[in-house]
Amino acid sequence: TVLGAGFANQTEVKANGDGNPREVIEDLAANNPAIQNIRLRYENKDLKARLENAMEVAGRDFKRAEELEKAKQALEDQRKDLETKLKELQQDYDLAKEST
């Protein structure tokens, strides 16, 4: 049987030291649809978890970017207000200087 041949091959690899028993098991698994299915499900779970994590990180980054944009806008508004106040103070100063 294929299983018997696989075990014989695994023993041969161990005996000869030409390879790694894991390589033989990998070869057998590569031809076994049930094992391939299990691997694909595991890989799918792993990829799904990684995608969810990446989406969560992206969501946090997006929220942080929104917060930074709001803060930037608030600072820009403050700057404009300060410029306006500075102009008003300069005008008041100029008027006071002219009247003396």
ROKE-789720 format. One record per residue (C-alpha): residue in three letters; x, y, z. Coordinates in nm, 4 decimals, decimal comma. Example, Ala and Ser with C-alpha at 12.3 -4.5 7.8 and 13.67 -1.06 7.14 Angstrom:
DRENMAR  aa  x  y  z
DRENMAR  ALA  1,2300  -0,4500  0,7800
DRENMAR  SER  1,3670  -0,1060  0,7140
//
This chain:
DRENMAR  aa  x  y  z
DRENMAR  THR  0,0000  0,0000  0,0000
DRENMAR  VAL  0,0954  0,3633  -0,0315
DRENMAR  LEU  0,1020  0,3968  0,3456
DRENMAR  GLY  0,3361  0,1004  0,3745
DRENMAR  ALA  0,5630  0,2447  0,1077
DRENMAR  GLY  0,5655  0,5752  0,2898
DRENMAR  PHE  0,6700  0,4168  0,6150
DRENMAR  ALA  0,9359  0,2124  0,4398
DRENMAR  ASN  1,0604  0,5282  0,2738
DRENMAR  GLN  1,0616  0,7146  0,6059
DRENMAR  THR  1,2621  0,4343  0,7678
DRENMAR  GLU  1,5021  0,4372  0,4764
DRENMAR  VAL  1,5553  0,8104  0,5091
DRENMAR  LYS  1,6228  0,7763  0,8807
DRENMAR  ALA  1,8569  0,4847  0,8244
DRENMAR  ASN  2,0539  0,6472  0,5450
DRENMAR  GLY  2,0590  0,9931  0,6990
DRENMAR  ASP  1,9995  1,1319  0,3497
DRENMAR  GLY  1,7004  1,3406  0,4452
DRENMAR  ASN  1,4636  1,4496  0,7116
DRENMAR  PRO  1,1733  1,2261  0,8185
DRENMAR  ARG  0,9613  1,5391  0,8063
DRENMAR  GLU  1,0313  1,5644  0,4316
DRENMAR  VAL  0,8870  1,2178  0,3807
DRENMAR  ILE  0,5805  1,3042  0,5865
DRENMAR  GLU  0,5442  1,6251  0,3860
DRENMAR  ASP  0,5586  1,4257  0,0623
DRENMAR  LEU  0,2887  1,1903  0,1867
DRENMAR  ALA  0,0755  1,4787  0,3087
DRENMAR  ALA  0,1084  1,6577  -0,0246
DRENMAR  ASN  -0,0718  1,3675  -0,1906
DRENMAR  ASN  -0,3424  1,3340  0,0751
DRENMAR  PRO  -0,6536  1,5451  0,0024
DRENMAR  ALA  -0,7766  1,5228  0,3628
DRENMAR  ILE  -0,4505  1,6633  0,4961
DRENMAR  GLN  -0,4462  1,9278  0,2243
DRENMAR  ASN  -0,7994  2,0282  0,3234
DRENMAR  ILE  -0,7005  2,0571  0,6906
DRENMAR  ARG  -0,3986  2,2659  0,5963
DRENMAR  LEU  -0,6059  2,4930  0,3742
DRENMAR  ARG  -0,8607  2,5450  0,6515
DRENMAR  TYR  -0,5821  2,6263  0,8973
DRENMAR  GLU  -0,4180  2,8649  0,6502
DRENMAR  ASN  -0,7569  3,0235  0,5804
DRENMAR  LYS  -0,8139  3,0779  0,9544
DRENMAR  ASP  -0,4671  3,2253  0,9869
DRENMAR  LEU  -0,5169  3,4555  0,6885
DRENMAR  LYS  -0,8586  3,5600  0,8163
DRENMAR  ALA  -0,7126  3,6446  1,1582
DRENMAR  ARG  -0,4297  3,8397  0,9970
DRENMAR  LEU  -0,6749  4,0268  0,7741
DRENMAR  GLU  -0,8971  4,1132  1,0703
DRENMAR  ASN  -0,5928  4,2359  1,2611
DRENMAR  ALA  -0,4776  4,4442  0,9643
DRENMAR  MET  -0,8268  4,5917  0,9273
DRENMAR  GLU  -0,8365  4,6751  1,2985
DRENMAR  VAL  -0,4981  4,8463  1,2758
DRENMAR  ALA  -0,6070  5,0320  0,9622
DRENMAR  GLY  -0,9255  5,1404  1,1388
DRENMAR  ARG  -0,7277  5,2739  1,4337
DRENMAR  ASP  -0,4887  5,4488  1,1967
DRENMAR  PHE  -0,7824  5,6017  1,0090
DRENMAR  LYS  -0,9414  5,7262  1,3323
DRENMAR  ARG  -0,6077  5,8676  1,4430
DRENMAR  ALA  -0,5680  6,0406  1,1071
DRENMAR  GLU  -0,9150  6,1929  1,1468
DRENMAR  GLU  -0,8248  6,3134  1,4968
DRENMAR  LEU  -0,5011  6,4634  1,3688
DRENMAR  GLU  -0,6849  6,6358  1,0845
DRENMAR  LYS  -0,9340  6,7860  1,3320
DRENMAR  ALA  -0,6484  6,9027  1,5542
DRENMAR  LYS  -0,4723  7,0504  1,2519
DRENMAR  GLN  -0,7895  7,2371  1,1556
DRENMAR  ALA  -0,8333  7,3657  1,5119
DRENMAR  LEU  -0,4742  7,4938  1,5112
DRENMAR  GLU  -0,5292  7,6592  1,1739
DRENMAR  ASP  -0,8426  7,8299  1,3086
DRENMAR  GLN  -0,6475  7,9470  1,6147
DRENMAR  ARG  -0,3723  8,0822  1,3917
DRENMAR  LYS  -0,6243  8,2805  1,1871
DRENMAR  ASP  -0,7837  8,4187  1,5044
DRENMAR  LEU  -0,4434  8,5225  1,6388
DRENMAR  GLU  -0,3547  8,6904  1,3097
DRENMAR  THR  -0,6807  8,8844  1,3216
DRENMAR  LYS  -0,6191  8,9890  1,6836
DRENMAR  LEU  -0,2633  9,0887  1,5969
DRENMAR  LYS  -0,3884  9,3082  1,3113
DRENMAR  GLU  -0,6438  9,4679  1,5435
DRENMAR  LEU  -0,3779  9,5326  1,8082
DRENMAR  GLN  -0,1445  9,6761  1,5451
DRENMAR  GLN  -0,4208  9,9109  1,4262
DRENMAR  ASP  -0,4975  10,0144  1,7853
DRENMAR  TYR  -0,1273  10,0749  1,8449
DRENMAR  ASP  -0,0938  10,2789  1,5267
DRENMAR  LEU  -0,3995  10,4898  1,6209
DRENMAR  ALA  -0,2672  10,5447  1,9723
DRENMAR  LYS  0,0733  10,6414  1,8348
DRENMAR  GLU  -0,0826  10,8912  1,5913
DRENMAR  SER  -0,2925  11,0545  1,8615
DRENMAR  THR  0,0043  11,1267  2,0861
//
